[in-house]
């Protein structure tokens, strides 16, 4: 049997990882400025994270949600403390797509309405409703197509107002990334998020803050939406939540009520996943990683803007992107294959930086040095 060929793969076999470095099967060391797609929040194989999982493994790894699982409440309490949303409710699942799927479904349960507002260049996942709200027709199968999703220009307040004026009675929810990741590190304006909050309040709609990639401290705040100083009704989480152990979740405002059977999952909130997620939060708190992400990000942004040839450098915290002009189109490949640095991309010409929140100043400088050298090499040719 062969693997189903859906991933464009770099011919590199990673066999070891620690902190902000990974090593291939030949023993070659790479600096990880990509974090496995914003997943590595506390660094690869952090000792506390490893021990937490190992300890849980010796007790119980899994039982279903038909019994009391105290570690779920421990996780909920810790998320509430660090996020400042301690009056919210937590539903646990396994991935970002599931988180967004459940958020959209829950919103419709709550207000009995069907239409969803999403935005150009959005990415919310690959499951049925999440992919329908994702602005990429190439990954939307015919069975996923629906007239219930309305796509609007990102950060366009006029279009948003007009849409609510026309469809306000039908709109169930607005789903928006605080910083678009796959869309190219596009930041939602504070006034735009504030308007979403107001229009949702005025029209009995649910504000869903997709924080799968831009949450969990990556932006320099627990949720990047917090920069707008308004609360969403539902926050979706995954990626850095487990530092590589699959876990996702949604935070649900207190005015949205649960009933038995409304949502459900077999593996969501299992003992091992909660142990991994608790370890992440404990390390974020102990090592002050949200503030470190903010400071490292400010430093990195400042230095990137000084490198000639990089265009439109932007981001918050350690979620950073810049545009690559045509003569530097091979920069990402050069960084990987000649300088041993992993970075991310967004089509057609964006390089994304999503390193561990625990990356050191020395490692940031290491990246800046090789990036400058790679740019000079390409400019010379």
Secondary structure, 3 states (H helix, E strand, C coil): CCCCCCCCCCCCCEEEEEECEEEECCCCEEEECCHHHHCCCCCECCHHHHHHHHHHHCCCCCCCCCCCCHHHHHHHHHHHHHHCCCCCEEEEECCHHHHHHHHHHHHHHHHCCCEEEEECCCCCCCCHHHHHCCCCHHHCCHHHCCCCEEEECCCCHHHHHHHHHHHCCCEEEEEEECEECCCCCEECCHHHHHHHHHHHHHCCCEEEEECCCCECCCCCCCEHHHHHCCCCCEEEECHHHCCCCCCEEEEECCCCCCCCCCCCCCCCCCHHHHHHHHHHHHHHHHCCHHHHHHHHHHHHHHHHCCCCCEEEEEEECCEEEEEECHHHCCHHHHHHHCCCEECEEECCCEEEECCCCCCCHHHHHHHHHHHHHHHHHHHHC
